[in-house]
């Protein structure tokens, strides 16, 4: 968090304000922000009583901001010094929203290299038409106020893609500049990585039911099918070995990571499935 704030304050073109939303965190975020705010009055801290997920925090930040353009910077991101300087001409030319590239920094960790390889597989040069993340994503504040992040989804996962889709459906024009790269860090332990993907998986049933309008029964069937496929791929061994090879080919250590990636792939897949079933049961209990 501290690095993200300091990077925002060190821009060659300074932002009008830095709004930090602390959603009842226990990592000392509020104390860090308050200490920095003494020297930087452009920092504004908004404290939430309870943690209701990333969507609520982001919507709160949008409402608290006052500028024409809002930039969403996660606590683990460190925007380059010329980030806002490079965004400015895009908005001057009429952009309503801008997607940029992100890259994981802590690649000394095998888990981080795996996460970067997954990102490149889904959003690399061959898939530049796909935007499913909002790492350092920016848009006009008026558009964000009209659309808002969907607060029906818990935790952090999927709300960013849904927000982007809402902006497009409302007629706002997307712009992409993947030459702008924002470094960030990810959990460097398997337990932290598993926890992150359980959280993301938890949001999947909510996305299908609350956003896509699927029935709970159909969502249950889809999650069951996904779990069975994942189990069969694990039993067959070969599919996950091929997955590990494909991901290792994108690693900066090459195929030497294949064995480790094969292990982490199982953590990745089944953490997400576990989270999906948790979300599904939460939805079912809510219906009752």
DRENMI-697234 format. One record per residue (C-alpha): residue number from 1; x, y, z. Coordinates in steps of 0.2 Angstrom, whole numbers, m for minus. Layout:
<nodes>
n:NUM x:X y:Y z:Z;
...
</nodes>
This chain:
<nodes>
n:1 x:0 y:0 z:0;
n:2 x:14 y:12 z:5;
n:3 x:23 y:9 z:m12;
n:4 x:7 y:12 z:m22;
n:5 x:3 y:29 z:m13;
n:6 x:21 y:35 z:m15;
n:7 x:22 y:30 z:m33;
n:8 x:5 y:40 z:m36;
n:9 x:13 y:55 z:m27;
n:10 x:29 y:54 z:m38;
n:11 x:20 y:56 z:m54;
n:12 x:28 y:68 z:m67;
n:13 x:11 y:75 z:m69;
n:14 x:4 y:75 z:m51;
n:15 x:m14 y:68 z:m48;
n:16 x:m27 y:80 z:m41;
n:17 x:m30 y:68 z:m27;
n:18 x:m26 y:51 z:m20;
n:19 x:m41 y:43 z:m12;
n:20 x:m37 y:27 z:m1;
n:21 x:m52 y:17 z:4;
n:22 x:m48 y:6 z:19;
n:23 x:m61 y:m8 z:20;
n:24 x:m59 y:m13 z:38;
n:25 x:m41 y:m20 z:35;
n:26 x:m30 y:m26 z:48;
n:27 x:m13 y:m23 z:40;
n:28 x:m11 y:m5 z:46;
n:29 x:m17 y:3 z:30;
n:30 x:m26 y:17 z:39;
n:31 x:m11 y:22 z:50;
n:32 x:1 y:22 z:35;
n:33 x:m11 y:33 z:25;
n:34 x:m14 y:45 z:40;
n:35 x:5 y:47 z:42;
n:36 x:8 y:51 z:24;
n:37 x:m7 y:63 z:24;
n:38 x:2 y:75 z:36;
n:39 x:14 y:79 z:22;
n:40 x:3 y:77 z:7;
n:41 x:m14 y:85 z:9;
n:42 x:m19 y:78 z:m8;
n:43 x:m21 y:61 z:1;
n:44 x:m39 y:57 z:7;
n:45 x:m43 y:42 z:18;
n:46 x:m60 y:34 z:18;
n:47 x:m63 y:21 z:31;
n:48 x:m77 y:8 z:30;
n:49 x:m84 y:m1 z:45;
n:50 x:m84 y:m18 z:37;
n:51 x:m76 y:m27 z:22;
n:52 x:m90 y:m29 z:9;
n:53 x:m78 y:m33 z:m5;
n:54 x:m68 y:m24 z:m19;
n:55 x:m84 y:m18 z:m28;
n:56 x:m90 y:m8 z:m13;
n:57 x:m73 y:m1 z:m9;
n:58 x:m70 y:5 z:m27;
n:59 x:m88 y:13 z:m28;
n:60 x:m84 y:22 z:m12;
n:61 x:m68 y:28 z:m19;
n:62 x:m77 y:34 z:m35;
n:63 x:m90 y:44 z:m25;
n:64 x:m76 y:52 z:m14;
n:65 x:m66 y:57 z:m29;
n:66 x:m68 y:74 z:m38;
n:67 x:m58 y:73 z:m53;
n:68 x:m64 y:70 z:m71;
n:69 x:m54 y:54 z:m73;
n:70 x:m52 y:40 z:m60;
n:71 x:m38 y:27 z:m59;
n:72 x:m40 y:11 z:m50;
n:73 x:m23 y:7 z:m42;
n:74 x:m23 y:m9 z:m31;
n:75 x:m12 y:m9 z:m15;
n:76 x:1 y:m21 z:m24;
n:77 x:3 y:m10 z:m39;
n:78 x:17 y:3 z:m42;
n:79 x:13 y:14 z:m57;
n:80 x:28 y:21 z:m66;
n:81 x:32 y:39 z:m64;
n:82 x:25 y:44 z:m82;
n:83 x:9 y:34 z:m80;
n:84 x:m3 y:49 z:m79;
n:85 x:7 y:59 z:m91;
n:86 x:5 y:45 z:m104;
n:87 x:m14 y:43 z:m100;
n:88 x:m18 y:62 z:m102;
n:89 x:m16 y:63 z:m121;
n:90 x:m28 y:48 z:m123;
n:91 x:m42 y:57 z:m113;
n:92 x:m38 y:73 z:m122;
n:93 x:m42 y:63 z:m138;
n:94 x:m59 y:58 z:m132;
n:95 x:m56 y:41 z:m123;
n:96 x:m69 y:36 z:m110;
n:97 x:m59 y:22 z:m102;
n:98 x:m41 y:16 z:m104;
n:99 x:m34 y:m2 z:m102;
n:100 x:m15 y:m4 z:m99;
n:101 x:m4 y:m19 z:m96;
n:102 x:2 y:m26 z:m80;
n:103 x:17 y:m36 z:m75;
n:104 x:22 y:m45 z:m60;
n:105 x:38 y:m39 z:m51;
n:106 x:42 y:m53 z:m39;
n:107 x:47 y:m66 z:m52;
n:108 x:60 y:m73 z:m40;
n:109 x:45 y:m83 z:m33;
n:110 x:40 y:m99 z:m43;
n:111 x:22 y:m95 z:m38;
n:112 x:23 y:m77 z:m45;
n:113 x:31 y:m84 z:m61;
n:114 x:17 y:m96 z:m63;
n:115 x:4 y:m81 z:m61;
n:116 x:13 y:m71 z:m74;
n:117 x:13 y:m85 z:m86;
n:118 x:m6 y:m87 z:m83;
n:119 x:m8 y:m69 z:m86;
n:120 x:2 y:m69 z:m103;
n:121 x:m8 y:m85 z:m108;
n:122 x:m25 y:m76 z:m106;
n:123 x:m20 y:m58 z:m110;
n:124 x:m4 y:m59 z:m120;
n:125 x:m1 y:m52 z:m138;
n:126 x:m12 y:m65 z:m146;
n:127 x:m27 y:m60 z:m135;
n:128 x:m26 y:m41 z:m135;
n:129 x:m44 y:m39 z:m139;
n:130 x:m48 y:m47 z:m121;
n:131 x:m49 y:m36 z:m106;
n:132 x:m54 y:m45 z:m90;
n:133 x:m44 y:m35 z:m77;
n:134 x:m43 y:m18 z:m70;
n:135 x:m25 y:m16 z:m64;
n:136 x:m22 y:2 z:m66;
n:137 x:m38 y:4 z:m76;
n:138 x:m45 y:21 z:m78;
n:139 x:m61 y:29 z:m84;
n:140 x:m70 y:45 z:m84;
n:141 x:m78 y:47 z:m66;
n:142 x:m95 y:52 z:m74;
n:143 x:m95 y:35 z:m83;
n:144 x:m90 y:26 z:m67;
n:145 x:m104 y:34 z:m57;
n:146 x:m117 y:29 z:m70;
n:147 x:m111 y:11 z:m71;
n:148 x:m103 y:7 z:m54;
n:149 x:m95 y:m10 z:m50;
n:150 x:m108 y:m24 z:m46;
n:151 x:m109 y:m25 z:m27;
n:152 x:m118 y:m42 z:m28;
n:153 x:m102 y:m51 z:m30;
n:154 x:m92 y:m54 z:m14;
n:155 x:m73 y:m52 z:m12;
n:156 x:m62 y:m48 z:m26;
n:157 x:m64 y:m57 z:m43;
n:158 x:m75 y:m54 z:m58;
n:159 x:m81 y:m38 z:m53;
n:160 x:m69 y:m29 z:m64;
n:161 x:m73 y:m38 z:m80;
n:162 x:m92 y:m35 z:m76;
n:163 x:m88 y:m16 z:m74;
n:164 x:m79 y:m15 z:m90;
n:165 x:m93 y:m24 z:m99;
n:166 x:m106 y:m12 z:m91;
n:167 x:m96 y:3 z:m98;
n:168 x:m96 y:m4 z:m115;
n:169 x:m114 y:m9 z:m115;
n:170 x:m118 y:9 z:m110;
n:171 x:m109 y:16 z:m125;
n:172 x:m93 y:21 z:m118;
n:173 x:m78 y:20 z:m129;
n:174 x:m63 y:8 z:m124;
n:175 x:m45 y:13 z:m127;
n:176 x:m30 y:1 z:m125;
n:177 x:m12 y:6 z:m123;
n:178 x:m2 y:m10 z:m118;
n:179 x:14 y:m1 z:m120;
n:180 x:10 y:7 z:m103;
n:181 x:15 y:m6 z:m91;
n:182 x:11 y:m6 z:m72;
n:183 x:22 y:m17 z:m61;
n:184 x:13 y:m26 z:m46;
n:185 x:17 y:m40 z:m34;
n:186 x:7 y:m56 z:m30;
n:187 x:7 y:m69 z:m16;
n:188 x:24 y:m78 z:m16;
n:189 x:18 y:m93 z:m6;
n:190 x:7 y:m107 z:m11;
n:191 x:m4 y:m104 z:3;
n:192 x:m6 y:m86 z:m1;
n:193 x:m9 y:m90 z:m19;
n:194 x:m22 y:m103 z:m15;
n:195 x:m31 y:m91 z:m3;
n:196 x:m32 y:m78 z:m18;
n:197 x:m39 y:m90 z:m30;
n:198 x:m52 y:m97 z:m17;
n:199 x:m58 y:m79 z:m16;
n:200 x:m59 y:m77 z:m35;
n:201 x:m67 y:m94 z:m37;
n:202 x:m80 y:m89 z:m24;
n:203 x:m86 y:m75 z:m35;
n:204 x:m89 y:m86 z:m50;
n:205 x:m107 y:m92 z:m45;
n:206 x:m112 y:m75 z:m40;
n:207 x:m107 y:m68 z:m57;
n:208 x:m116 y:m82 z:m66;
n:209 x:m132 y:m80 z:m56;
n:210 x:m132 y:m61 z:m51;
n:211 x:m124 y:m54 z:m67;
n:212 x:m128 y:m67 z:m81;
n:213 x:m145 y:m71 z:m74;
n:214 x:m142 y:m90 z:m74;
n:215 x:m153 y:m101 z:m63;
n:216 x:m145 y:m108 z:m47;
n:217 x:m148 y:m126 z:m54;
n:218 x:m139 y:m122 z:m70;
n:219 x:m125 y:m114 z:m61;
n:220 x:m124 y:m130 z:m50;
n:221 x:m123 y:m141 z:m65;
n:222 x:m109 y:m130 z:m73;
n:223 x:m98 y:m130 z:m57;
n:224 x:m101 y:m149 z:m55;
n:225 x:m95 y:m152 z:m73;
n:226 x:m80 y:m141 z:m70;
n:227 x:m75 y:m150 z:m55;
n:228 x:m77 y:m167 z:m64;
n:229 x:m66 y:m161 z:m78;
n:230 x:m53 y:m155 z:m66;
n:231 x:m53 y:m171 z:m57;
n:232 x:m52 y:m181 z:m73;
n:233 x:m37 y:m171 z:m79;
n:234 x:m28 y:m174 z:m63;
n:235 x:m31 y:m192 z:m64;
n:236 x:m26 y:m193 z:m82;
n:237 x:m10 y:m183 z:m78;
n:238 x:m6 y:m179 z:m96;
n:239 x:m17 y:m163 z:m98;
n:240 x:m10 y:m155 z:m82;
n:241 x:8 y:m159 z:m88;
n:242 x:4 y:m151 z:m105;
n:243 x:m3 y:m136 z:m96;
n:244 x:13 y:m135 z:m85;
n:245 x:23 y:m136 z:m101;
n:246 x:14 y:m122 z:m110;
n:247 x:15 y:m111 z:m95;
n:248 x:33 y:m115 z:m92;
n:249 x:37 y:m109 z:m110;
n:250 x:32 y:m92 z:m104;
n:251 x:43 y:m92 z:m89;
n:252 x:59 y:m82 z:m88;
n:253 x:67 y:m99 z:m82;
n:254 x:59 y:m109 z:m96;
n:255 x:55 y:m127 z:m95;
n:256 x:65 y:m129 z:m79;
n:257 x:49 y:m123 z:m71;
n:258 x:39 y:m137 z:m78;
n:259 x:39 y:m148 z:m62;
n:260 x:35 y:m134 z:m50;
n:261 x:22 y:m127 z:m62;
n:262 x:13 y:m144 z:m63;
n:263 x:12 y:m144 z:m44;
n:264 x:6 y:m126 z:m43;
n:265 x:m7 y:m129 z:m57;
n:266 x:m16 y:m141 z:m45;
n:267 x:m16 y:m128 z:m31;
n:268 x:m23 y:m116 z:m44;
n:269 x:m37 y:m126 z:m51;
n:270 x:m43 y:m134 z:m35;
n:271 x:m42 y:m118 z:m25;
n:272 x:m53 y:m110 z:m38;
n:273 x:m65 y:m125 z:m38;
n:274 x:m66 y:m125 z:m19;
n:275 x:m70 y:m106 z:m19;
n:276 x:m83 y:m109 z:m32;
n:277 x:m92 y:m122 z:m21;
n:278 x:m91 y:m110 z:m6;
n:279 x:m100 y:m97 z:m17;
n:280 x:m113 y:m109 z:m23;
n:281 x:m117 y:m114 z:m5;
n:282 x:m118 y:m96 z:0;
n:283 x:m130 y:m92 z:m14;
n:284 x:m141 y:m108 z:m10;
n:285 x:m142 y:m103 z:9;
n:286 x:m147 y:m85 z:4;
n:287 x:m161 y:m92 z:m7;
n:288 x:m168 y:m102 z:8;
</nodes>
